Amino acid sequence: MRVDDAAPRDADVVIAGGGPAGALAALLLARAGARVIVIERAKFPRPKLCGDTLNPGAAVLLARHVDVDALSRLGHVIEGMLLTGPGGVRVHGRYGTGIAGIGITRDVFDAWLLARAADAGANVHQQTRVVAPIVDSGGVVRGVRIRRRDGEHTHVRALMTLAADGRRSTLAAACALTRVPPSPRRWAVGAYFDDVDDLAAVGEMHVRRGYYLGVAPTRDGRANACLVEAPDTSDTDWRRPADVLQARLSSDETLGPRFRRARMCTQPAVLGPLAVEAHAPGAPGLLLVGDAAGFVDPMTGDGIRLALASAEIAADICTGVLRGTHTPDDAHLPYARALRRALAPKRAFNKALRGLVGSPAGVAAAAHLARHWPSAFASVIRVAGDAGIGGRR
């Protein structure tokens, strides 16, 4: 990937964050002829706590813009989901004939997509941190202040600024657009394991009372295992997250036998509290994309698809600004409307599903329903995987 080591210049659009949302927005804007600068604090490739799966909807969306076959060769096919619940509930849902997701680790996927943005003409500055937005006297964001890897403080002025810097976005917080809600207060801990038995070409979600466990196979035969739970403030076990994850896996009726020979082969990553709410997805001169526009938790496995969808919309709005259809001062308004139209139904579905899982009574009722009506939960798996979006690949 071509990385620009020179001091950043002014741009049409500056993007904070080079993850999937920021990279796709940069790619689309660069192809449209915009001068695009991406500011990324990490050096790619870098590890990222995630389920390591692009669901079918994400794969179809990406296919509109990049060579998904080339991306697929870096990963492996995901055919559906295995869902289990209390009392031996087990539902195996396939996405459908000709419909599949892509299993790929985030270090590989994120670096690949950011490289496509650089190939399209975006100037990528890694190991550079966004410090604050530049805000004019009228309250309009006009770019970002940054700190380069050599410690130099400088700035990038731009017509439009995109905050794609994750759930704890520096720009969103500086503009008072986001908050951490009082509930749910879930945390995630995840790691990779060798020698896990009975892995298949499916993602797995194991819902239990008070927590859930996700398991995903990787191309090299490992398993990505992640626990999401709302620990009690007095729970000192969470000071040792590796022990908490191991204990949940080994004591689980379904997963325990499969992880008996397993060995944790990476240090666990911890993230939380997960939920972040955005009361608006932007402000004058600024659009929030990806997790910066709001995040609950990764239960439905569609976070990357939603992030990519927001990037498409943001790129379209910014292109409109460059063409004079919108002004930087008001572009956040049509962006909010377009985002709501595109994502509100799925977000409502996710919220309902997460609320169900967060209630012990809801988990018990869902387990009873799944035991007697498994086809209903197979449909839920298809909806969660965005398997009906954009047709078959």
C-alpha positions in Angstrom: 0.0 0.0 0.0 1.3 3.5 -0.9 1.6 5.5 2.2 2.2 9.3 2.1 5.0 10.3 4.4 4.9 14.0 3.5 3.0 16.5 5.6 -0.7 16.3 4.8 -2.0 19.0 2.5 -5.5 20.5 2.4 -8.1 18.4 0.8 -11.7 18.2 -0.5 -12.5 15.5 2.1 -10.4 14.4 5.1 -11.3 11.1 6.7 -10.4 10.2 10.3 -9.9 6.5 10.4 -8.8 3.9 7.8 -11.0 1.0 8.9 -13.7 -0.4 6.5 -16.0 2.6 6.6 -13.2 5.2 6.2 -11.4 3.1 3.5 -14.6 2.5 1.4 -15.6 6.2 1.6 -12.0 7.2 0.6 -12.1 4.8 -2.3 -15.4 6.0 -3.7 -14.5 9.7 -3.3 -11.1 9.3 -4.9 -12.7 7.5 -7.8 -15.1 10.5 -8.1 -12.1 12.8 -8.5 -12.0 14.2 -5.0 -8.8 15.1 -3.2 -9.0 12.7 -0.2 -6.7 12.4 2.8 -7.1 9.5 5.3 -5.7 9.9 8.8 -5.1 6.6 10.5 -3.6 6.3 14.0 -2.4 2.7 13.6 0.0 1.0 11.2 -1.7 -1.6 9.0 -2.0 -4.5 9.2 -3.1 -4.4 12.8 -5.2 -6.8 14.9 -8.8 -5.9 15.7 -11.3 -7.5 18.0 -14.1 -8.6 15.7 -16.1 -11.6 14.5 -13.8 -11.9 11.4 -16.8 -12.4 9.1 -18.3 -10.3 6.3 -21.9 -11.4 6.1 -23.6 -11.9 2.7 -24.9 -8.4 2.6 -21.5 -6.9 3.2 -20.0 -9.1 0.4 -22.7 -8.0 -2.1 -22.2 -4.3 -1.1 -18.4 -4.6 -1.6 -18.9 -6.3 -5.0 -20.4 -3.1 -6.3 -17.0 -1.4 -5.9 -14.1 -3.9 -5.6 -13.0 -7.3 -6.9 -14.7 -9.4 -4.2 -13.3 -12.6 -5.8 -9.8 -11.4 -5.1 -10.8 -10.6 -1.5 -12.5 -14.0 -1.1 -9.2 -15.7 -2.0 -7.7 -14.2 1.1 -10.4 -15.7 3.3 -12.9 -18.6 3.1 -16.6 -19.2 2.6 -19.1 -18.8 5.4 -22.3 -20.7 4.5 -24.5 -19.7 7.4 -24.8 -19.6 11.2 -25.1 -22.1 14.0 -27.3 -20.7 16.9 -27.5 -22.5 20.2 -29.4 -21.6 23.4 -30.1 -22.9 26.9 -31.5 -26.4 27.3 -29.8 -27.9 24.2 -31.5 -25.6 21.6 -29.6 -25.8 18.3 -30.6 -24.1 15.1 -28.4 -24.5 12.0 -29.3 -21.8 9.4 -27.9 -21.7 5.9 -28.0 -18.4 4.0 -29.2 -20.1 0.8 -28.0 -21.5 -2.4 -25.4 -19.2 -4.0 -25.4 -16.9 -0.9 -22.4 -16.8 1.3 -20.3 -14.6 3.6 -16.6 -14.3 3.7 -14.5 -15.4 6.7 -11.5 -13.1 6.9 -9.5 -11.6 9.8 -9.7 -7.9 10.2 -5.9 -7.4 9.9 -6.1 -8.8 6.4 -9.4 -7.3 5.3 -8.8 -3.8 6.6 -5.3 -3.6 5.1 -6.6 -4.9 1.7 -9.5 -2.4 1.5 -7.3 0.6 2.6 -4.8 -0.4 -0.1 -7.6 -0.3 -2.7 -8.4 3.3 -1.5 -4.8 4.3 -1.9 -4.7 2.7 -5.4 -7.7 4.9 -6.3 -5.8 8.0 -5.3 -6.5 8.6 -1.6 -3.5 9.9 0.4 -3.1 7.6 3.4 -1.2 8.8 6.5 -0.7 6.0 9.0 0.6 6.4 12.6 -1.0 9.8 12.6 -3.5 10.8 15.2 -6.5 13.1 14.9 -6.4 15.4 17.9 -9.4 17.7 17.4 -11.7 19.1 14.7 -11.1 22.6 13.2 -14.3 24.5 13.9 -14.9 28.0 12.5 -16.7 30.9 14.2 -20.0 29.7 12.8 -19.6 26.2 14.3 -18.8 24.5 11.0 -16.1 21.8 11.0 -13.5 22.7 8.4 -10.9 19.9 8.9 -8.8 18.3 11.6 -5.8 19.0 13.8 -3.4 16.1 13.8 -0.3 14.8 15.5 2.1 13.0 13.1 4.2 10.0 14.1 7.3 12.3 14.5 5.4 14.3 17.1 4.7 17.3 14.8 1.4 19.0 15.3 -0.3 20.3 12.1 -3.7 20.4 10.4 -5.7 19.4 7.4 -8.3 21.8 6.1 -11.1 20.3 4.0 -14.6 21.1 2.7 -15.9 18.0 4.4 -14.7 15.9 7.3 -15.7 12.3 7.9 -15.4 10.7 11.3 -14.7 7.1 10.7 -12.6 6.7 13.8 -14.7 4.1 15.6 -17.1 3.9 18.5 -15.1 6.2 20.7 -14.6 8.8 17.9 -12.5 11.8 18.9 -14.4 14.0 16.4 -17.9 12.8 17.5 -17.0 13.4 21.2 -15.5 16.8 20.5 -18.7 17.9 18.8 -20.9 16.4 21.6 -22.6 14.0 19.2 -22.2 10.8 21.1 -22.6 9.4 24.6 -22.1 6.1 26.5 -25.7 5.0 27.6 -26.3 3.7 31.1 -27.3 0.4 29.5 -26.5 -2.1 28.1 -23.0 -2.0 29.7 -21.6 -5.0 27.9 -17.9 -5.8 27.5 -16.2 -8.1 25.0 -13.1 -10.3 25.4 -11.8 -12.3 22.5 -8.8 -14.4 21.5 -7.7 -17.0 18.9 -7.5 -20.7 19.7 -5.7 -23.6 18.2 -7.1 -27.2 18.1 -10.8 -26.4 18.5 -12.8 -29.4 17.4 -15.7 -29.5 15.0 -15.3 -26.2 13.2 -17.3 -25.8 10.1 -17.9 -23.2 7.4 -20.3 -21.3 9.6 -20.3 -18.6 12.2 -21.5 -19.6 15.6 -23.6 -17.7 18.2 -24.1 -19.4 21.6 -26.7 -17.4 23.6 -26.8 -18.0 27.3 -28.5 -16.3 30.2 -26.6 -13.1 30.8 -24.0 -13.5 28.1 -23.2 -14.9 24.7 -20.3 -16.5 23.0 -19.3 -16.1 19.3 -17.1 -18.6 17.5 -15.8 -18.2 14.0 -13.3 -20.3 12.0 -10.3 -18.7 10.4 -8.7 -19.7 7.1 -5.6 -21.1 8.9 -7.7 -23.5 11.0 -7.8 -21.5 14.2 -11.0 -20.3 16.0 -11.9 -16.8 17.0 -13.8 -17.0 20.3 -15.4 -13.9 21.8 -17.4 -13.5 25.0 -19.9 -10.6 25.4 -21.2 -10.0 28.9 -22.3 -7.3 31.3 -20.1 -8.0 34.3 -21.1 -6.8 37.7 -19.0 -3.9 39.0 -17.9 -6.1 41.9 -16.8 -9.0 39.7 -13.1 -9.0 40.2 -12.7 -12.0 37.8 -12.8 -9.5 34.9 -9.4 -8.2 36.0 -8.1 -11.4 34.3 -10.1 -11.5 31.0 -8.3 -14.5 29.7 -9.4 -16.6 32.7 -13.0 -15.3 32.2 -13.1 -16.3 28.6 -11.5 -19.7 29.3 -13.9 -20.4 32.1 -17.0 -19.6 30.0 -15.8 -21.8 27.2 -14.7 -24.8 29.3 -17.9 -24.8 31.4 -20.3 -24.5 28.5 -22.3 -27.7 27.8 -21.9 -27.2 24.0 -18.5 -25.6 23.7 -16.7 -27.2 26.6 -16.0 -30.6 24.8 -15.0 -28.8 21.6 -12.4 -26.6 23.5 -11.0 -29.4 25.7 -7.8 -29.7 23.6 -7.8 -26.0 22.6 -5.0 -23.6 23.4 -5.3 -19.8 23.5 -2.6 -18.7 21.0 -3.0 -14.9 21.2 -3.3 -12.4 24.0 -7.0 -11.6 24.7 -8.4 -8.3 23.5 -10.8 -6.5 25.7 -13.3 -3.9 24.6 -16.0 -2.0 26.5 -18.4 -0.8 27.4 -19.5 -1.5 23.9 -22.6 0.6 23.5 -22.3 4.1 22.2 -25.2 6.3 21.1 -25.2 9.1 18.6 -28.0 11.6 18.9 -27.2 12.8 15.4 -24.9 11.3 12.7 -23.2 14.5 11.9 -22.9 18.3 12.3 -22.2 21.2 9.9 -19.1 20.1 7.9 -18.9 16.7 9.6 -20.4 13.2 8.9 -20.1 10.2 11.3 -19.6 6.9 9.5 -19.3 3.4 10.7 -19.2 2.7 14.4 -18.7 6.4 15.1 -22.4 6.9 14.2 -23.5 4.5 17.0 -22.7 1.1 18.2 -24.4 -1.4 20.5 -22.7 -4.8 20.4 -21.6 -7.3 17.7 -24.3 -10.0 18.3 -25.9 -9.9 14.9 -22.6 -9.9 13.0 -23.7 -7.1 10.6 -21.5 -4.3 12.0 -19.3 -4.2 8.9 -22.2 -4.2 6.5 -23.8 -1.3 8.3 -20.5 0.5 8.4 -19.9 0.0 4.6 -23.5 1.2 3.9 -22.9 4.4 5.8 -19.7 4.9 3.9 -21.5 4.6 0.6 -24.1 7.2 1.7 -21.4 9.6 3.1 -19.4 9.4 -0.1 -22.5 10.2 -2.1 -23.3 13.2 0.1 -19.7 14.5 -0.1 -19.8 14.1 -3.9 -22.9 16.2 -3.9 -21.1 18.9 -1.9 -18.3 19.0 -4.5 -20.8 19.3 -7.3 -22.8 22.0 -5.5 -25.9 19.9 -4.7 -25.3 20.4 -1.0 -23.2 22.8 1.0 -20.8 21.8 3.7 -22.9 23.6 6.3 -26.0 21.6 5.6 -24.8 18.3 4.2 -25.3 16.5 7.5 -29.1 16.9 7.1 -29.6 14.9 3.9 -27.0 12.5 5.2 -29.1 11.8 8.3 -32.2 11.3 6.3 -30.5 8.9 3.8 -28.9 7.0 6.7 -32.3 6.6 8.5 -34.0 5.4 5.3 -31.3 2.8 4.6 -30.5 1.5 8.0 -33.4 2.1 10.4 -35.2 -1.2 9.7 -32.1 -3.3 10.4 -31.1 -1.2 13.4 -34.6 -1.8 14.8 -34.3 -5.5 14.2 -30.9 -5.6 15.9 -32.2 -3.6 18.9 -35.1 -5.9 19.4 -32.9 -9.0 19.2 -30.3 -7.6 21.6 -33.1 -6.6 24.0 -34.3 -10.2 23.9 -30.9 -11.6 24.6 -30.4 -9.1 27.5 -33.4 -10.4 29.3 -33.2 -13.8 31.1 -37.0 -14.3 30.6 -36.5 -13.4 26.9 -33.7 -15.9 26.5 -35.9 -18.6 28.1 -38.9 -17.8 25.9 -36.7 -17.7 22.8 -35.2 -21.0 23.7 -38.7 -22.5 24.1 -39.7 -21.1 20.7 -36.6 -22.3 19.0 -37.1 -25.8 20.4 -40.6 -26.0 18.9 -40.2 -23.8 15.8 -36.6 -23.9 14.6 -37.5 -22.6 11.1 -38.4 -19.2 12.6 -34.9 -18.9 13.9 -33.4 -20.1 10.7 -35.2 -17.0 9.1 -33.7 -14.8 11.9 -30.2 -16.0 10.9 -30.9 -15.0 7.3 -32.1 -11.6 8.3 -29.2 -11.1 10.7 -26.8 -12.0 7.9 -28.4 -9.6 5.4 -28.8 -12.6 3.1 -31.5 -11.0 1.1 -29.7 -7.8 0.3 -28.7 -7.2 -3.3 -29.5 -10.7 -4.6 -27.1 -13.6 -5.0 -23.4 -13.3 -5.7 
